[in-house]
């Protein structure tokens, strides 16, 4: 079990998949969310949690005021637990209008599809053995899914190299917590340009 650290669901316990999952520790989650909340990314925001596992990151965001959370995991067992955890968190939001969407899919396949939503924050916490080139391709695939000033949080083993950020993105912060390293990067103007090109292309076709 892992617990929600703060917000309307503070103290609520979340189920954790039995294998191949390493939930973000409460200490690391508190550090991540203290910065995100202070900068206005969570309250009323939309978050995407790839490699969701227990959903601790996305559900922490909902507890602290996010209006929309999308969770993606390739494991059918994890997805079942995510749905259970979603009910626990959604019951605690005190009448707030919150949307929670859960998908059973590979992260890269999910971002290849056209997005119904635009996200303010993306959490990426892949397995330790996830290949660097796959992570870099995943980051590129996020363009078109995120706001022009979105924050992307990547959590990996301390020995992993820094991700290769897409052109125009800026490294915002890098911190180490024991055997975990967390990078945050903020999307730049290139994201907005790409979104405008996509909209223009759609308008031309219609």
C-alpha positions in Angstrom: 0.0 0.0 0.0 1.0 3.6 -0.5 -0.8 6.7 0.7 -1.9 10.1 -0.6 0.3 12.8 1.0 -1.9 15.9 1.0 -5.1 17.4 -0.2 -8.7 16.1 0.0 -7.7 12.5 -0.1 -4.8 12.9 2.4 -4.0 9.6 4.1 -6.1 7.5 1.8 -4.4 4.2 0.9 -3.8 3.1 -2.7 -3.4 -0.4 -3.9 0.0 -1.2 -5.5 0.5 -3.9 -8.2 2.4 -6.8 -6.8 5.3 -6.9 -9.3 7.3 -4.7 -11.6 6.1 -1.5 -9.9 8.1 0.9 -7.7 5.7 3.6 -6.5 7.1 7.1 -6.1 7.9 7.4 -2.4 5.9 9.8 -0.2 9.1 11.9 0.3 9.7 12.3 -3.4 6.1 13.0 -4.2 5.9 15.7 -1.6 9.0 17.3 -3.1 7.6 17.2 -6.6 4.2 18.5 -5.7 5.5 21.2 -3.4 7.1 22.8 -6.4 4.3 22.1 -8.9 1.6 23.5 -6.6 3.7 26.6 -5.7 4.0 27.4 -9.4 0.3 26.9 -10.1 0.5 23.7 -12.2 -1.9 21.5 -10.2 -4.9 23.5 -9.0 -7.5 23.3 -11.8 -4.9 21.6 -14.1 -4.8 18.5 -16.3 -2.3 15.8 -15.7 -1.1 12.8 -17.7 0.5 9.8 -15.8 2.3 7.4 -18.1 3.5 4.1 -16.6 0.9 4.8 -13.9 1.4 1.7 -11.7 -0.6 2.5 -8.6 -1.5 6.0 -10.0 0.1 7.7 -6.9 1.3 10.6 -8.9 -1.9 11.3 -10.8 -4.1 10.7 -7.8 -1.9 13.0 -5.6 -2.6 15.7 -8.2 -6.4 15.1 -8.1 -6.3 15.2 -4.3 -4.5 18.6 -4.5 -7.0 20.1 -6.9 -6.3 18.9 -10.5 -9.5 18.8 -12.5 -8.5 16.1 -15.0 -6.2 13.0 -14.7 -5.4 10.5 -17.4 -3.5 7.3 -16.3 -1.9 4.9 -18.7 -0.4 1.5 -18.0 0.3 -1.6 -20.1 -0.5 -4.1 -17.4 -4.2 -5.2 -17.2 -3.7 -6.0 -13.5 -2.4 -2.5 -12.8 -5.3 -1.0 -14.7 -7.8 -3.0 -12.5 -6.1 -1.6 -9.4 -6.1 1.9 -10.9 -9.8 1.8 -11.2 -10.2 0.7 -7.6 -7.8 3.5 -6.5 -9.7 6.0 -8.7 -12.9 5.3 -6.8 -11.2 5.8 -3.4 -9.8 9.2 -4.5 -12.9 10.4 -6.4 -15.0 9.8 -3.3 -12.9 12.3 -1.4 -13.0 15.3 -3.7 -15.8 17.1 -1.8 -18.1 17.7 -4.8 -15.4 19.0 -7.1 -16.0 18.2 -10.8 -13.1 15.8 -11.5 -12.5 13.6 -14.6 -10.3 10.5 -14.3 -9.6 8.4 -17.4 -7.7 5.1 -17.3 -6.2 3.4 -20.4 -4.6 0.0 -20.8 -1.9 0.7 -23.3 1.8 1.1 -23.9 2.9 4.7 -23.2 4.4 5.2 -26.7 1.3 3.9 -28.4 -0.9 6.2 -26.3 1.1 9.3 -27.3 1.1 8.4 -31.0 -2.7 8.7 -31.0 -4.4 12.1 -31.4 -5.0 13.6 -28.0 -8.5 14.5 -26.8 -7.0 16.6 -24.0 -4.1 19.0 -23.5 -2.1 18.5 -20.4 -0.4 20.9 -18.0 1.8 18.3 -16.3 3.1 14.9 -17.5 4.6 12.3 -15.2 6.9 9.7 -16.7 8.2 7.0 -14.3 9.2 4.1 -16.5 10.7 0.8 -15.4 14.4 1.0 -14.6 15.3 -1.1 -17.7 13.4 1.2 -20.1 15.7 2.1 -22.9 16.9 5.7 -23.2 16.0 5.9 -26.9 12.5 4.8 -26.1 12.2 7.5 -23.5 13.5 10.1 -25.9 11.0 9.1 -28.5 8.2 9.2 -26.0 9.1 12.7 -25.1 9.0 13.8 -28.7 5.6 12.1 -29.0 4.2 14.2 -26.2 4.2 17.3 -28.5 0.6 17.9 -29.4 -0.6 16.5 -26.1 0.7 19.3 -23.9 0.2 22.9 -23.1 2.7 25.4 -24.5 4.2 25.9 -21.0 3.6 22.3 -19.7 5.9 20.8 -17.1 7.2 17.3 -17.7 8.5 15.2 -14.8 10.8 12.3 -15.4 11.7 9.9 -12.6 14.5 7.3 -13.1 17.3 5.4 -11.5 20.1 7.6 -10.3 22.5 6.1 -12.8 20.3 7.0 -15.8 21.4 9.8 -18.1 19.4 13.0 -18.4 16.7 12.6 -21.1 17.2 14.3 -24.4 14.6 17.0 -24.3 12.8 18.0 -27.5 13.9 21.2 -29.2 12.7 24.3 -27.3 12.2 22.5 -24.0 14.2 23.8 -21.0 15.5 21.8 -18.1 13.8 23.3 -15.1 15.3 21.2 -12.2 17.3 18.1 -11.4 17.3 16.5 -8.0 18.5 13.2 -6.5 16.7 11.3 -3.7 18.6 8.2 -2.6 18.6 5.9 -5.7 16.1 8.1 -7.6 16.7 11.0 -9.8 14.0 13.4 -10.9 14.2 15.8 -13.8 11.6 18.5 -14.6 11.6 20.3 -18.0 9.3 23.0 -19.2 8.0 23.0 -22.8 8.9 26.0 -24.8 7.6 27.9 -27.9 8.2 25.0 -30.2 5.2 23.1 -28.6 2.9 26.0 -29.4 4.3 26.3 -32.9 3.7 22.6 -33.5 0.1 22.8 -32.2 -0.6 25.7 -34.5 0.8 23.8 -37.5 -1.5 20.8 -36.5 -4.6 23.0 -36.3 -3.7 24.8 -39.5 -3.3 21.4 -41.3 -6.6 20.2 -40.0 -8.3 23.4 -41.1 -6.8 23.0 -44.6 -8.1 19.4 -44.9 -11.6 20.5 -44.0 
